[in-house]
Amino acid sequence: MLNKKLFITVAVAAVTALPAFAQVKKTTADKPKQTGKVIFFDDFATGKLDRKKWTPIVTGFHVNGELQAYVDSAEVISFVNGAEAQGAGNGALVLTPKYSPGFKTFDNQTFDFISGRLVTQNKFDFTYGTAEARIKLVAADGLWPAWWMLGYPEWPAGGETDIMEFIGEGDWVSAAVHGPGYNGETPFVNRLYLPKNNDVTKWHIYAVEWTPESLVFKYDGVPMFRVTKTMAEHYGKWVFTDKQFLILNFAVGGIYPFKINGLKKPYYGLSEKALDLIKQRKAKMLVDWVKVTKY
């Protein structure tokens, strides 16, 4: 999700791809597991952003060809409960991009969209454990919500763990690993295909289990993708030995969607359907909870 990604769309043999989602059955994974020591948890039950945990990012620059500026505003970062939470246990965080033609950033750059990005940088980070979030999405080509982690120092030396990225096609999301010498153009990316009756518009738990030797990505508790230290060292240094922080964001258009959908109009990488949903304030990323467990 930084200014460095050019993705491939399928995994290759060097990466361990685990069972297809068509065989995944719905489990009781709707609630976070209670094993291990929980070192971070937020279920957004207070109806407001816990700024001791999260920082809203404010940007005035373009990355990845994306169309949005990130702002600290209730227009794009909000909370719902009851029926509006659509099945979230104690309410939900909602990231909602907004069509805002001519929006000026603090450094006088112009954008036609604003959106939200939350990070735990310098507030919470960890080394080894399981990071998971229960998320519900809206599908339209060019919407680009993501749940991921970054390390220190700056990319790529600190590593990047993409637990879930979605570019609008309703039947799949992707997971990826980035570091010095390897990224989405090397084998460390995989699509997660979902059955038609249980696609991204339903609630799912997207997780990564991080150990000194590997990163294992899971969907509703089922392993689907693994990258090991040995695999990475064929390309560069394994940098997943130090702390990473959490990120939730909703990008609009950009290089990753464009590489899949090839759209240049109405905006780069963004479809008419997605634009209409944004204008109607219906393009949303709902997050029930976020949890990190140390084992």
C-alpha positions in Angstrom: 0.0 0.0 0.0 3.0 2.4 -0.3 4.5 3.9 -3.4 6.3 0.7 -4.4 3.8 -2.0 -5.3 3.3 -3.6 -8.7 1.5 -6.8 -8.1 1.3 -10.1 -9.9 -2.1 -11.8 -9.8 -1.3 -15.4 -9.1 1.0 -17.3 -6.8 3.8 -19.3 -8.3 5.3 -22.6 -7.2 7.9 -21.1 -4.8 5.1 -20.0 -2.5 3.1 -22.5 -0.5 -0.6 -22.0 -1.4 -2.9 -23.9 0.9 -6.5 -25.2 0.4 -8.9 -23.3 -1.9 -11.7 -21.4 -0.3 -14.4 -23.3 -2.1 -13.8 -26.1 0.5 -13.8 -23.7 3.5 -16.8 -24.2 5.7 -18.2 -21.5 8.0 -17.0 -22.0 11.5 -17.6 -20.3 14.9 -14.7 -17.9 14.0 -17.1 -14.9 14.1 -15.8 -14.1 17.6 -12.1 -13.7 18.4 -10.4 -16.7 19.9 -9.3 -16.4 23.5 -6.2 -18.6 23.5 -2.8 -17.1 24.1 -2.2 -13.6 25.6 -4.2 -10.8 23.9 -1.8 -7.8 23.7 -4.1 -5.6 21.5 -7.9 -5.5 21.1 -10.3 -3.0 19.9 -14.0 -3.7 19.1 -14.9 -0.1 18.6 -17.7 -0.4 21.2 -17.3 3.2 22.5 -18.4 4.6 19.2 -15.4 6.9 19.0 -11.8 6.5 17.9 -9.4 5.4 20.7 -6.5 7.7 19.9 -4.4 6.0 22.5 -4.4 3.1 20.0 -4.9 4.6 16.6 -3.6 7.6 14.7 -5.5 8.9 11.6 -3.1 9.7 8.9 -3.3 13.0 7.1 -1.5 13.0 3.7 -0.7 15.6 1.1 1.0 13.4 -1.5 0.2 10.9 -4.2 1.2 7.2 -3.8 0.6 4.2 -6.0 -1.4 6.3 -8.4 -4.2 6.4 -5.8 -6.9 9.0 -6.1 -7.6 9.9 -2.4 -6.1 12.2 0.2 -6.3 10.8 3.7 -7.9 13.1 6.3 -8.8 13.0 9.9 -12.5 13.5 9.7 -15.8 11.9 10.8 -16.8 12.1 7.1 -14.6 9.2 6.3 -13.8 7.6 9.7 -17.0 6.8 11.7 -18.7 4.3 13.9 -22.0 2.6 13.8 -24.0 0.2 16.1 -27.3 -1.7 16.1 -28.7 -2.5 12.7 -26.3 -0.1 11.0 -23.4 -2.3 12.2 -24.7 -5.1 10.0 -23.9 -7.9 12.4 -20.9 -6.5 14.2 -20.9 -7.6 17.8 -20.6 -4.2 19.7 -20.6 -1.8 16.8 -18.2 -1.3 14.0 -15.6 1.1 12.7 -16.5 2.3 9.2 -14.1 3.7 6.6 -16.1 5.5 3.9 -14.3 7.3 1.0 -16.0 10.5 -0.1 -16.2 12.1 -3.5 -14.9 15.6 -2.9 -13.8 17.2 -6.2 -11.1 19.9 -5.8 -10.2 19.0 -2.3 -7.0 20.9 -1.3 -4.5 19.3 1.1 -2.4 21.2 3.6 0.4 21.5 1.0 -2.1 22.7 -1.7 -2.3 19.5 -3.7 -5.7 18.7 -5.3 -7.6 15.5 -5.0 -11.1 14.5 -6.0 -11.5 11.9 -3.1 -10.9 11.9 0.6 -10.7 8.8 2.7 -9.4 7.3 6.0 -6.3 5.5 7.1 -5.6 4.4 10.7 -2.3 3.2 12.1 -1.0 2.1 15.5 2.6 3.4 14.7 4.4 4.5 17.8 1.4 3.4 19.9 1.3 -0.3 19.4 3.6 -2.7 17.6 4.7 -6.3 18.2 7.0 -9.1 17.1 5.5 -12.6 16.5 2.0 -13.6 17.2 -1.4 -13.5 15.4 -3.0 -10.3 14.0 -6.6 -10.7 12.9 -9.6 -8.5 12.1 -13.2 -9.2 11.3 -14.1 -7.2 8.2 -17.0 -6.7 5.8 -16.6 -5.0 2.4 -18.5 -3.6 -0.6 -17.5 -4.8 -4.1 -16.9 -2.6 -7.1 -13.8 -2.5 -9.4 -11.3 0.1 -8.1 -12.2 0.2 -4.4 -9.0 -0.7 -2.5 -9.5 -1.3 1.2 -6.7 -3.0 3.1 -5.7 -4.5 6.4 -1.9 -4.8 6.8 1.3 -4.1 8.8 4.5 -2.2 8.3 7.8 -2.4 10.2 10.6 0.0 11.1 12.6 1.6 9.5 11.0 2.8 6.2 9.9 0.4 3.5 11.2 -2.0 2.4 13.9 -2.5 5.1 11.2 -2.9 7.8 9.1 -5.4 5.8 5.4 -5.2 4.9 2.7 -7.8 5.7 -0.5 -7.5 3.6 -3.0 -9.5 5.5 -5.9 -8.5 3.2 -6.1 -6.3 0.2 -9.2 -6.0 -2.0 -9.5 -4.2 -5.3 -13.2 -4.6 -5.9 -13.7 -7.9 -7.6 -16.1 -9.6 -5.2 -14.8 -13.2 -5.3 -11.2 -12.7 -4.2 -8.9 -10.8 -1.9 -5.1 -11.0 -1.8 -2.3 -11.4 0.7 1.4 -10.5 0.2 4.8 -10.1 1.8 7.3 -7.4 0.9 10.9 -6.8 1.9 14.3 -6.0 0.4 14.5 -7.9 -2.9 11.0 -9.3 -2.8 7.5 -7.9 -3.3 4.3 -8.4 -5.3 6.4 -8.9 -8.5 8.2 -11.9 -6.9 6.3 -15.0 -5.8 5.1 -13.7 -2.4 1.5 -12.8 -3.2 -1.6 -15.0 -3.5 -5.2 -14.6 -4.3 -7.8 -15.9 -1.9 -10.8 -17.0 -3.9 -14.2 -17.0 -2.1 -17.3 -19.0 -2.9 -20.2 -17.0 -4.5 -22.4 -17.4 -1.5 -19.8 -16.3 1.0 -17.9 -13.5 -0.7 -16.2 -10.3 0.6 -19.6 -8.7 1.2 -20.0 -11.1 4.2 -18.1 -10.9 7.4 -14.8 -12.7 7.4 -11.8 -12.9 9.7 -8.5 -12.1 7.9 -5.4 -13.1 9.9 -1.7 -13.7 9.8 0.3 -16.0 12.1 3.8 -14.6 12.4 6.7 -16.7 13.8 10.5 -16.3 13.5 10.4 -18.7 10.5 7.2 -17.9 8.6 4.1 -15.9 7.9 0.9 -17.9 7.5 -2.2 -16.1 6.2 -5.6 -17.4 7.3 -9.2 -16.9 6.2 -11.8 -17.6 8.8 -9.2 -19.7 10.7 -8.2 -21.8 7.7 -4.5 -21.5 6.4 -4.4 -20.5 2.8 -0.9 -19.0 2.1 2.5 -19.4 3.6 5.8 -17.6 3.1 8.9 -18.9 4.9 12.3 -17.4 5.8 14.0 -19.9 3.5 11.8 -18.8 0.6 12.4 -15.1 1.1 16.2 -15.6 1.4 16.3 -16.7 -2.2 15.5 -13.1 -3.0 16.8 -11.0 -0.2 17.1 -10.6 3.6 14.3 -11.9 5.8 13.4 -8.8 7.7 10.4 -10.1 9.7 12.4 -10.2 13.0 11.5 -6.8 14.4 8.3 -5.0 15.4 5.5 -4.1 13.0 2.4 -1.9 13.5 -1.2 -2.2 12.3 -2.9 -0.4 9.5 -6.5 -0.1 8.3 -7.2 2.0 5.2 -9.5 2.6 2.2 -7.7 3.7 -1.0 -9.5 4.6 -4.2 -8.2 3.6 -7.6 -4.5 3.4 -8.3 -1.9 1.0 -9.8 -3.1 -2.3 -8.2 -6.7 -2.0 -9.3 -5.5 -0.7 -12.7 -3.2 -3.7 -13.3 -6.3 -5.9 -12.9 -9.2 -3.9 -14.5 -7.2 -1.7 -16.9 -9.6 1.2 -16.4 -8.6 4.8 -17.2 -12.0 6.3 -17.0 -13.8 7.7 -15.2 -10.6 7.7 -13.1 -7.4 5.7 -13.1 -8.2 2.2 -11.9 -11.7 3.2 -10.8 -15.0 1.9 -12.4 -18.2 3.8 -12.9 -19.9 1.5 -10.4 -17.3 2.2 -7.8 -17.6 6.0 -8.4 -21.4 5.8 -8.1 -21.1 3.9 -4.8 -18.6 6.5 -3.4 -20.9 9.4 -4.5 -23.8 7.6 -2.7 -21.7 7.0 0.4 -22.2 3.3 0.0 -18.6 2.2 -0.5 -17.6 1.1 3.0 -15.2 -1.0 4.9 -16.7 -2.2 8.2 -14.4 -3.6 10.9 -16.0 -5.4 13.8 -12.8 -5.9 15.8 -9.0 -6.0 15.6 -7.0 -8.3 17.8 -3.3 -9.3 18.3 -2.5 -12.4 20.3 1.0 -13.4 21.6 1.7 -17.1 22.0 
